[in-house]
Amino acid sequence: MRIGIFGGTFDPPHIGHLILAAEACDQLALDRVLWVVTPDPPHKFNRRISPVQVRLEMVQAVVGLDGRFEISRIEIDRPGPHYSADTVQLLAQENPGAELFYLMGGDSLHDLATWMRPQQFLNCLTGLGVMRRPNDYINLPDLERELPGIVAKVHFVDAPLIEISSSMIRDRVRRGRHYRYFLSPAVCALIDEKGLYR
């Protein structure tokens, strides 16, 4: 069993998230992707984030679009702070024998050495599925010196570059600009119904 771990605040989940998850499934031969909704990310403690139940409802609306996608409540059902090192260790215990691939952007890979217990995080994983952006500069030799064994675990995922971010969508909603084509219809309907980001 090959499992992708796709963590984030997903405020809101958008088509860029869906494309990355689907491309990772295909290119890394993943059997399933766990969408891990982070209730209170430590690196965003000073930012206003929608309530976790609202974000969970939006993610539930998109995971149903692909039979390989499912939600993991691994961070919702335990007290914070939530660090990726703990999350992947718990998922490894829950899925003995599975190959775990953590999905991330090139910027996260670049900063991985600054994460909480990065070597422990890396040791729990079979691989890192990394989506690169044009002009990303990732110095793999430097990363290898900081985190021995990382280069062998990096798998670059080629996906169409879509310049969409959750913050951009929130800003568009707030300013009354169009946003519906950046989202699945179900997520768009939830944003409208709940009056989110206004």
Steps between C-alpha positions, in 0.01 A plus 500: 500500500638839398341792682537871435470742790368839393489742792377856509254751634294475178334838558353441241606188304526595132561337164878536539479269804295250301741502205804450723334212688392330175841545332673364811271193489590435138872579506579337836259207447314584822208282603346782700560855617416603854394865522613609847313813609719692745291668772757751626827499306784627723645715220166681450420576864457874432272457195123482501390154384146372440369260767631148450151352457430739212829408330433132561161534331664663196764225478230234531335661197813451286631163616182339372606593146766224487479153649869515596448803726393484863510721809723421795394642836845428648555864595140595574451224757810570709606810693749741346747626423505287184841432354550298182760280673233377744235466230708279271616288793138436604397426141788253469375324815143495364613359164769239575690394191366785287731724299431859601562797269462851635379748237639853510604797293857587411494787750423256782783271390735797501402581861471142626813517718330774707195281580455343842705174518557480121719188511234309696243619245716379212578164661127409511458550126575299187507818296415865451279593206612852411322730257746752364422845371698667221811672631495299823853459620547197720857427598484122546866460609444754780178326601681165506764642735228628734273195470695189403301268273261763368617505137416132450145569623421803281268429204407803292136503387438672168167680502358781291596827663186663630557829678218456747526529875246486780601852610436630147152346501419645843612841376285471185193411706567790738535748212197372309701365206416175321640184661270211411717355222791447740292261711288190468129593476432339840765711676377813324146424617620461862685832488188672371265322739711575808606849393867412545790745451278807469 
